[in-house]
């Protein structure tokens, strides 16, 4: 694991310390790692949303589509229960 040192103004350092204590993190590093992971997830979700927005329209999600989805889910649940 690599180490990274950062400088924070006193107000941000106090905020981080408060979050560590109130939210049960062991260290400020754990808190910062979680913030970074959440930002990675947010960026990944944005990429997926943008890819979906740029893709060609698919079939309409009408009542028939949802009924077909329910039927596939039921069939998969029955098949999985037999294993």
MDTraj code that builds the backbone (N, CA, C; nanometers):
import mdtraj as md
import numpy as np

residues = "UNK UNK UNK UNK UNK UNK UNK UNK UNK UNK UNK UNK UNK UNK UNK UNK UNK UNK UNK UNK UNK UNK UNK UNK UNK UNK UNK UNK UNK UNK UNK UNK UNK UNK UNK UNK UNK UNK UNK UNK UNK UNK UNK UNK UNK UNK UNK UNK UNK UNK UNK UNK UNK UNK UNK UNK UNK UNK UNK UNK UNK UNK UNK UNK UNK UNK UNK UNK UNK UNK UNK UNK UNK UNK UNK UNK UNK UNK UNK UNK UNK UNK UNK".split()
xyz = np.array([
    [0.0857, -0.1173, 0.0000],
    [0.0000, 0.0000, 0.0000],
    [0.0899, 0.1232, 0.0000],
    [0.0529, 0.2215, -0.0785],
    [0.1290, 0.3460, -0.0853],
    [0.0786, 0.4444, 0.0186],
    [0.1627, 0.5393, 0.0492],
    [0.1278, 0.6441, 0.1451],
    [0.1168, 0.7767, 0.0720],
    [0.0193, 0.8573, 0.1121],
    [0.0014, 0.9900, 0.0559],
    [-0.0233, 1.0856, 0.1718],
    [0.0523, 1.1907, 0.1783],
    [0.0328, 1.2919, 0.2813],
    [-0.0408, 1.4101, 0.2205],
    [-0.1396, 1.4598, 0.2912],
    [-0.2144, 1.5757, 0.2424],
    [-0.2158, 1.6826, 0.3504],
    [-0.2272, 1.8063, 0.3066],
    [-0.2380, 1.9186, 0.3992],
    [-0.3814, 1.9686, 0.3982],
    [-0.4346, 1.9920, 0.5162],
    [-0.5718, 2.0406, 0.5296],
    [-0.5729, 2.1640, 0.6185],
    [-0.6605, 2.2578, 0.5871],
    [-0.6799, 2.3674, 0.6817],
    [-0.7378, 2.3107, 0.8120],
    [-0.7198, 2.3832, 0.9202],
    [-0.7667, 2.3354, 1.0507],
    [-0.9147, 2.2998, 1.0502],
    [-0.9953, 2.3765, 0.9783],
    [-1.1397, 2.3496, 0.9768],
    [-1.1703, 2.2148, 0.9109],
    [-1.1017, 2.1841, 0.8014],
    [-1.1244, 2.0541, 0.7366],
    [-1.0693, 1.9398, 0.8203],
    [-0.9569, 1.9592, 0.8827],
    [-0.8998, 1.8561, 0.9707],
    [-0.9957, 1.8271, 1.0854],
    [-1.0544, 1.9315, 1.1434],
    [-1.1509, 1.9127, 1.2518],
    [-1.2738, 1.8370, 1.2017],
    [-1.3170, 1.8686, 1.0794],
    [-1.4324, 1.7992, 1.0214],
    [-1.4011, 1.6506, 1.0036],
    [-1.2852, 1.6199, 0.9476],
    [-1.2460, 1.4803, 0.9274],
    [-1.2387, 1.4076, 1.0616],
    [-1.1760, 1.4683, 1.1594],
    [-1.1660, 1.4060, 1.2916],
    [-1.3042, 1.3777, 1.3503],
    [-1.3952, 1.4706, 1.3330],
    [-1.5323, 1.4532, 1.3841],
    [-1.6010, 1.3361, 1.3128],
    [-1.5838, 1.3269, 1.1804],
    [-1.6444, 1.2172, 1.1054],
    [-1.5873, 1.0829, 1.1481],
    [-1.4568, 1.0783, 1.1691],
    [-1.3919, 0.9546, 1.2128],
    [-1.4512, 0.9095, 1.3454],
    [-1.4660, 1.0015, 1.4386],
    [-1.5189, 0.9672, 1.5714],
    [-1.6673, 0.9324, 1.5677],
    [-1.7461, 1.0093, 1.4962],
    [-1.8909, 0.9894, 1.4963],
    [-1.9343, 0.8698, 1.4127],
    [-1.8595, 0.8391, 1.3077],
    [-1.9035, 0.7356, 1.2146],
    [-1.8298, 0.6041, 1.2311],
    [-1.7456, 0.5955, 1.3318],
    [-1.6847, 0.4683, 1.3666],
    [-1.5657, 0.4253, 1.2827],
    [-1.5000, 0.5175, 1.2175],
    [-1.3785, 0.4824, 1.1443],
    [-1.2641, 0.4675, 1.2431],
    [-1.1705, 0.3798, 1.2115],
    [-1.0552, 0.3617, 1.2978],
    [-0.9534, 0.4735, 1.2840],
    [-0.9424, 0.5235, 1.1599],
    [-0.8444, 0.6290, 1.1320],
    [-0.9000, 0.7237, 1.0273],
    [-0.8341, 0.8374, 1.0149],
    [-0.8742, 0.9315, 0.9103],
    [-0.8466, 0.8719, 0.7717],
    [-0.7478, 0.7851, 0.7617],
    [-0.7189, 0.7193, 0.6333],
    [-0.8365, 0.6340, 0.5874],
    [-0.8992, 0.5625, 0.6802],
    [-1.0165, 0.4821, 0.6452],
    [-1.1276, 0.5708, 0.5906],
    [-1.1487, 0.6841, 0.6548],
    [-1.2523, 0.7778, 0.6110],
    [-1.2217, 0.8294, 0.4701],
    [-1.0985, 0.8702, 0.4457],
    [-1.0605, 0.9234, 0.3147],
    [-1.0697, 0.8148, 0.2086],
    [-1.0274, 0.6922, 0.2395],
    [-1.0393, 0.5830, 0.1428],
    [-1.1845, 0.5599, 0.1041],
    [-1.2749, 0.5654, 0.2031],
    [-1.4164, 0.5465, 0.1703],
    [-1.4678, 0.6590, 0.0817],
    [-1.4270, 0.7819, 0.1090],
    [-1.4672, 0.8939, 0.0234],
    [-1.4194, 0.8730, -0.1198],
    [-1.2974, 0.8257, -0.1354],
    [-1.2424, 0.8028, -0.2692],
    [-1.3176, 0.6905, -0.3391],
    [-1.3454, 0.5806, -0.2665],
    [-1.4214, 0.4703, -0.3265],
    [-1.5595, 0.5164, -0.3704],
    [-1.6258, 0.5977, -0.2881],
    [-1.7585, 0.6480, -0.3250],
    [-1.7505, 0.7375, -0.4479],
    [-1.6448, 0.8156, -0.4597],
    [-1.6285, 0.9008, -0.5765],
    [-1.6044, 0.8155, -0.7012],
    [-1.5266, 0.7081, -0.6875],
    [-1.5062, 0.6159, -0.7995],
    [-1.6394, 0.5556, -0.8437],
    [-1.7218, 0.5130, -0.7473],
    [-1.8524, 0.4557, -0.7790],
    [-1.9410, 0.5582, -0.8481],
    [-1.9376, 0.6819, -0.8002],
    [-2.0182, 0.7894, -0.8605],
    [-1.9755, 0.8126, -1.0050],
    [-1.8450, 0.8161, -1.0296],
    [-1.7958, 0.8365, -1.1655],
    [-1.8313, 0.7191, -1.2564],
    [-1.8231, 0.5975, -1.2028],
    [-1.8609, 0.4795, -1.2815],
    [-2.0094, 0.4843, -1.3172],
    [-2.0927, 0.5195, -1.2216],
    [-2.2355, 0.5308, -1.2479],
    [-2.2618, 0.6374, -1.3535],
    [-2.1919, 0.7498, -1.3448],
    [-2.2075, 0.8560, -1.4447],
    [-2.1708, 0.8042, -1.5840],
    [-2.0609, 0.7280, -1.5938],
    [-2.0215, 0.6708, -1.7220],
    [-2.1298, 0.5784, -1.7770],
    [-2.1862, 0.4948, -1.6902],
    [-2.2932, 0.4053, -1.7343],
    [-2.4157, 0.4823, -1.7805],
    [-2.4518, 0.5863, -1.7061],
    [-2.5678, 0.6673, -1.7441],
    [-2.5444, 0.7389, -1.8767],
    [-2.4238, 0.7916, -1.8948],
    [-2.3923, 0.8607, -2.0200],
    [-2.3923, 0.7620, -2.1375],
    [-2.3388, 0.6426, -2.1160],
    [-2.3394, 0.5412, -2.2218],
    [-2.4830, 0.5029, -2.2567],
    [-2.5670, 0.4907, -2.1556],
    [-2.7074, 0.4593, -2.1810],
    [-2.7785, 0.5709, -2.2546],
    [-2.7492, 0.6950, -2.2180],
    [-2.8129, 0.8088, -2.2833],
    [-2.7693, 0.8209, -2.4286],
    [-2.6464, 0.7783, -2.4585],
    [-2.5942, 0.7887, -2.5942],
    [-2.6285, 0.6680, -2.6805],
    [-2.6811, 0.5626, -2.6203],
    [-2.7116, 0.4420, -2.6965],
    [-2.8445, 0.4575, -2.7702],
    [-2.8625, 0.3710, -2.8659],
    [-2.9866, 0.3723, -2.9430],
    [-3.1025, 0.3297, -2.8537],
    [-3.2192, 0.3839, -2.8791],
    [-3.3352, 0.3440, -2.7988],
    [-3.3634, 0.1949, -2.8129],
    [-3.4031, 0.1335, -2.7046],
    [-3.4384, -0.0078, -2.7063],
    [-3.5894, -0.0242, -2.7189],
    [-3.6330, -0.1435, -2.6938],
    [-3.7769, -0.1715, -2.6978],
    [-3.8447, -0.0980, -2.5827],
    [-3.9704, -0.0610, -2.6023],
    [-4.0406, 0.0104, -2.4941],
    [-4.0582, -0.0780, -2.3709],
    [-4.0501, -0.0162, -2.2547],
    [-4.0714, -0.0874, -2.1287],
    [-4.2192, -0.0746, -2.0929],
    [-4.3019, -0.1509, -2.1634],
    [-4.4458, -0.1471, -2.1415],
    [-4.4879, -0.2630, -2.0512],
    [-4.6158, -0.2820, -2.0355],
    [-4.6668, -0.3877, -1.9473],
    [-4.6186, -0.5256, -1.9919],
    [-4.6121, -0.5492, -2.1216],
    [-4.5655, -0.6780, -2.1735],
    [-4.4199, -0.7043, -2.1384],
    [-4.3396, -0.6014, -2.1443],
    [-4.1987, -0.6152, -2.1088],
    [-4.1843, -0.6579, -1.9631],
    [-4.2572, -0.5905, -1.8739],
    [-4.2462, -0.6225, -1.7319],
    [-4.3038, -0.7601, -1.7004],
    [-4.4073, -0.8011, -1.7709],
    [-4.4618, -0.9358, -1.7505],
    [-4.3600, -1.0402, -1.7946],
    [-4.2936, -1.0158, -1.9062],
    [-4.1894, -1.1063, -1.9539],
    [-4.0745, -1.1138, -1.8528],
    [-4.0377, -1.0023, -1.7970],
    [-3.9309, -0.9976, -1.6965],
    [-3.9706, -1.0765, -1.5720],
    [-4.0948, -1.0592, -1.5268],
    [-4.1425, -1.1356, -1.4109],
    [-4.1407, -1.2854, -1.4403],
    [-4.1821, -1.3244, -1.5600],
    [-4.1837, -1.4665, -1.5963],
    [-4.0426, -1.5242, -1.5990],
    [-3.9469, -1.4503, -1.6544],
    [-3.8074, -1.4971, -1.6570],
    [-3.7533, -1.5101, -1.5153],
    [-3.7888, -1.4173, -1.4284],
    [-3.7417, -1.4214, -1.2896],
    [-3.8013, -1.5416, -1.2172],
    [-3.9290, -1.5652, -1.2379],
    [-3.9941, -1.6813, -1.1750],
    [-3.9300, -1.8104, -1.2233],
    [-3.9056, -1.8200, -1.3554],
    [-3.8453, -1.9402, -1.4107],
    [-3.7051, -1.9616, -1.3545],
    [-3.6279, -1.8554, -1.3440],
    [-3.4928, -1.8661, -1.2886],
    [-3.4974, -1.9072, -1.1423],
    [-3.5951, -1.8567, -1.0678],
    [-3.6067, -1.8918, -0.9256],
    [-3.6423, -2.0398, -0.9112],
    [-3.7306, -2.0909, -0.9978],
    [-3.7680, -2.2331, -0.9926],
    [-3.6485, -2.3204, -1.0302],
    [-3.5755, -2.2810, -1.1311],
    [-3.4593, -2.3581, -1.1765],
    [-3.3518, -2.3585, -1.0682],
    [-3.3304, -2.2452, -1.0054],
    [-3.2310, -2.2349, -0.8993],
    [-3.2692, -2.3140, -0.7759],
    [-3.3995, -2.3278, -0.7493],
    [-3.4465, -2.4000, -0.6314],
    [-3.4238, -2.5500, -0.6450],
    [-3.4167, -2.5998, -0.7693],
    [-3.4000, -2.7430, -0.7911],
    [-3.2554, -2.7876, -0.7789],
    [-3.1634, -2.6966, -0.7864],
    [-3.0207, -2.7328, -0.7866],
    [-2.9751, -2.7807, -0.6532],
])
top = md.Topology()
chain = top.add_chain()
for i, resn in enumerate(residues, 1):
    res = top.add_residue(resn, chain, resSeq=i)
    for name in ("N", "CA", "C"):
        top.add_atom(name, md.element.get_by_symbol(name[0]), res)
traj = md.Trajectory(xyz[None], top)
